[in-house]
């Protein structure tokens, strides 16, 4: 686990926009943490600082990669960082990260803030990102998986046309992380409560047709029912997964959670 002092060293080591952001986040974060946890026991304040430090460490490393990926677009990063809307997201995410020991959530919150750096103001993504920060903090791992799986089913498609054999293999790879996933209706109801999804338990969406259409019109006759991953998914689909429809907030969280699960940067929803 990172400690607060290491954040100062990290900023100097990383340099660039990432280092500046880490230092700014920690300078402001100390004040935010004091305002939020100043009346709590010392042990609580110390733990909150350590959790926040881990969040900032991950954020700095992610932004460092982002600088390399978006070479030549540093001006956008600078404009976003200096915007009040981003500052509110940073504050909200740092405080949310400070309240959890779960590194999965801390990393997701850092990924959310880093992703916001590439988004213009007043877009759906930028406006929904603050709600997404709270949604991450208020979701269990099972609920994060539910959003990740729903995001895959609803929004992920092959980037290039695939043969029937390759498409079947593509589905197997993407669905593999969910082979032990179990749908629980209360999780769906919770996502409704935190504005991440709507839920229709009477939905009659056909999973096989949906997956065939995901692959393109040339796969409408491709047999997928013999795939173990699809068979497992079908069971959860019947139990109620078919009725989960992600909102813009749920799509952001689900996209980030899916990226984290498969370690592959898929394009976030527009």
Buried (B, 14 or more C-beta within 10 A) or exposed (E): EBEBEBBEEBBEEBEBBBBBBBBBBBEBBBEBBEEBBEEEEEEEBBBBBBBBBBBBBBBBBBBBEBBEEBEEEEEBBEEBBEBEBBBEBBBBBBBBBBBBEBBBBBBBBBBBBBBBBBBEEEEBBBBBBBBBBBBBBBBEEBBBBBBBBBBBBBBBEBEEEBEBEEBBEBBBEBBEBBEEBBBBBEBBEBBBEBBBBBBEEEEEEEBBEEBBEBBBEEBEEBEBEEBEBBEBBBEBBEBBBBBBBBBBBBBBBBBBBBBBBBEEEBEBBE
